[in-house]
Amino acid sequence: MTDLYHRKMSSSPESFAHFLKSQGPVFWAEAEQIWVLTDHELAQGVLKSPDFSADRSSFFMAKISGCPFAKVSNFFGVVKKMMVTSDPPHHTARRRLGNSGITDHILDRFLPQVDAVVNELINQLPRTFSFDFVEKVALPLPNIVLADLFSIPTDKRKDFYLWSNHMTQFFGGASDNLELDAFNADSGAAHLRDYFKQLMQERREQPQDDFISHLLRSQGSLDDDEVVSQAAIMLVAGTVTTTDQICNNLHTFLQNNIWRDLVQNPGLLEKAIEEATRLDPSVNFIFRIAKKDMTLNGASIKAGQLVFVANHAVNRDDNVFTKPHEFVLNRDRNPHLSYGAGIHYCLGARLGRIQMQRLFTRLLQDFPDLSLDTSQVSLRKHQSLAFSGFENLHLTTESL
Ligand code: HEM
């Protein structure tokens, strides 16, 4: 049987969803040695159940089984205290800490800074030529936004992006050169940890209105390493996911001729973003580890086995969504799982949505005739089973 990764890479989101659904609500993927869930109710049940753990260190250990562990000890040191790899009670305290730096109140005050970044990126776009949207907009936007949220000084930003991107690459992707990726991830983690510790010292002396200062105010009995890990997860979880979701959504709008409708009725944008996020999720598998032997819809799951929620299929479950494969611009209820569910529900979902809302609003105004540039090939990314996005997305416009 073809492995899931190659099947995903050679399919559209819709045909991959059809394939997954055809395998049943729970199936064993032999090549990957994982259970896969395609049913919305079962998936939500697993994501909300205390019988499944989010501590995925063993998965990373298996991934680097060829590398001596010492090579990635810095990476592990940072990852093991992140909220996303913790179960309660640690998760509860770490999430509360991370949340203190990205509350609704903080984000409300941060909106003008998001707008400023969007404006700067859109203003430099060519008005008459075709351009690669990934390089010009989708990649820089979340990186700059997070550097702003952290008040990283201009002269440190290049390093900051590099370290966090090296960690993210190892966290999410498969790789052609595992040893090099492991080396970069480990060195990125060590640099980022040391830099955050230095920043913590500076902010203790002179607090600012930024992410680290907010975390220090709420630190309580948590140690400094836990502050570092919650800062690092914001970068690892908040950059590539947003870049990819922006591209997937814009591609979906343009491919389904939704752009014109949105130009005429921008009030529908919020629902359109959710609908596109349902149909082409950037996080297409979310996984957990079974804590004990159990039966799920007739499948015998053993303690320690990996259970993957297949968002492509779950988000198109016809028990939950009418016309599941269609783009329904005015969909009333849209309980897709693209931001997860349960206690690990995406902490940055609002910030992700804000960036998309602000960016697409500006693009609709400036580029009402935007379309896919079919004279060039726009490639889907090809280094990960769990994440989906575009390597490049060539667009063209005739707005001037
Ligand atoms: C549109 C873009 C985004 C998508 C599609 C997305 C998706 C997800 C998903 C599916 C999860 C659940 C992971 C799991 O259950 O194992 C998650 C968790 C998380 N996300 Fe996002 N995310 C996005 C943007 C962001 C941003 C902008 C940030 C922060 C700046 C962020 C921070 C986090 C954090 C900290 C977690 C872990 C929460 C926890 O473990 O309690 N995400 N995200």
Residues whose N, C-alpha, C, O or C-beta is under 5 A from the ligand:
A	BS01	HEM	M83 V84 R95 I233 M234 A237 G238 T241 T242 Q245 S282 V283 I286 F287 L337 S338 Y339 G340 I343 H344 Y345 C346 L347 G348 A349 L351 G352
